[in-house]
Amino acid sequence: MPDFIKKELARLKKDGLYRQLKQIGPATLVFCSNDYLGLSQHPRVKAAAIAAIAKYGFGAGASRLVSGNSPLQEELERKIANFKGRAAAIVFPTGYMANLGAISSLVDENDTVIIDRLDHASIIDACKLTKAKLQVYRHNDPAALEAILKRSAKFKKRLIVTDSVFSMDGDLAPLPEIVALARKYDALTMIDEAHATGTIGQTGRGLEEHFGLKGQVDIVMGTLSKAVGSVGGFVAGSAELINYLRNKARSFIYTTALPPAACATSLEALKIIEQEPELLRNLRMNSRFLREKVAAVFRPPYNGDLKVAATTSGSDEIPIIPIIIGDSTKTMEISRKLLERSIFVSAIRPPTVPQDQSRLRITISAVHKKEDIVCLASSLRELIPASAKRT
Ligand SMILES: *Cc1c(COP(=O)(O)O)cnc(C)c1O
């Protein structure tokens, strides 16, 4: 084995940054899944997958443009377009690939992509695939975004990309300000709705619905792997945009299509989101309940260590509750001790989050029971060091 591999692995271990896969038992309480509505386990979703496999088999066999297209893929695209209030949509095998394909085909060396400092890794990787100039603004800071836009007139196109819900902090992008700035400076807007689809807005349609800005964003990207409980990524937008991506997005053209059964599960899940609004109500009730419980353990002010209540508008709606511990090794240790009690909360460390901001990232689901949440809160009370609590 080459020396650098051994050395780098040793360094990761020393710094508390080594990553390992975990197997969890059926009795483990999971508080770090993005299956926010529990749809991956919904009986109708399971039945839809089985029926699709019976009819189509499993693998799609080729890319969409070759022989991998099926009626289910097109039906899913129509459903997503309708759900997001757009003329059309295109599906990709994953959300990661949706970002790669969309961003890399929309901008080139004459352009600039302007992103929030905390945007998801897939957005950053997409930017690395283009020759467009990458510019980064301070997290959720419209003034910093405007400063960049002001000095970017020389670029042919300006594309602003933001997460809708920031996955590690559980806060929302200031969409009204971003949309207004994009108008003022003639920029394109793109939102990544990975954590917003099915969770944010009155009926779970995402950030535009939350802010009453339906149809205002140019490019709406999302994933089917989180609240939708399936797998796959998408972009929704104008019919022209979607035709363009079908012709230009390399992560659409040069990869095998989603299995038809994956499309069937997503379709069924999106119908359930519309037909069973109580799922979203439960999710919000559970998020609020956990926030109350955590706030009772760590009353404000949070010493700047704890961001539980730091989210602004609509914080009850967001099923992501980070507890910032700081030190990576310490965070890992708390996560490990929770797991010894059959509670799984993952430790999030650099480079996923900035240095010294390692955290426990708790995610809530509509199908958590009240007693599960009580159990988590009391374990947190015992395991989190006093230094991270209020004094
Ligand atoms: C998870 C995630 C993605 C990637 O989606 P996958 O379908 O899991 O590949 C993209 N953007 C954000 C913000 C995410 O959280």
PDBQT file of the ligand as one rigid body, heavy atoms in Angstrom, charges set to zero:
ROOT
HETATM    1  C1  LIG A 401     -28.488  15.026   0.081  1.00  0.00    +0.000 C 
HETATM    2  C2  LIG A 401     -28.273  16.270  -0.657  1.00  0.00    +0.000 A 
HETATM    3  C3  LIG A 401     -27.973  16.256  -2.028  1.00  0.00    +0.000 A 
HETATM    4  C4  LIG A 401     -27.726  14.976  -2.779  1.00  0.00    +0.000 C 
HETATM    5  O1  LIG A 401     -28.876  14.241  -2.958  1.00  0.00    +0.000 OA
HETATM    6  P1  LIG A 401     -28.779  12.656  -3.192  1.00  0.00    +0.000 P 
HETATM    7  O2  LIG A 401     -30.048  12.306  -3.844  1.00  0.00    +0.000 OA
HETATM    8  O3  LIG A 401     -28.597  12.033  -1.855  1.00  0.00    +0.000 OA
HETATM    9  O4  LIG A 401     -27.586  12.438  -4.075  1.00  0.00    +0.000 OA
HETATM   10  C5  LIG A 401     -27.872  17.456  -2.678  1.00  0.00    +0.000 A 
HETATM   11  N1  LIG A 401     -28.018  18.630  -2.024  1.00  0.00    +0.000 NA
HETATM   12  C6  LIG A 401     -28.284  18.679  -0.701  1.00  0.00    +0.000 A 
HETATM   13  C7  LIG A 401     -28.463  20.000  -0.042  1.00  0.00    +0.000 C 
HETATM   14  C8  LIG A 401     -28.404  17.504   0.020  1.00  0.00    +0.000 A 
HETATM   15  O5  LIG A 401     -28.638  17.565   1.331  1.00  0.00    +0.000 OA
ENDROOT
TORSDOF 0
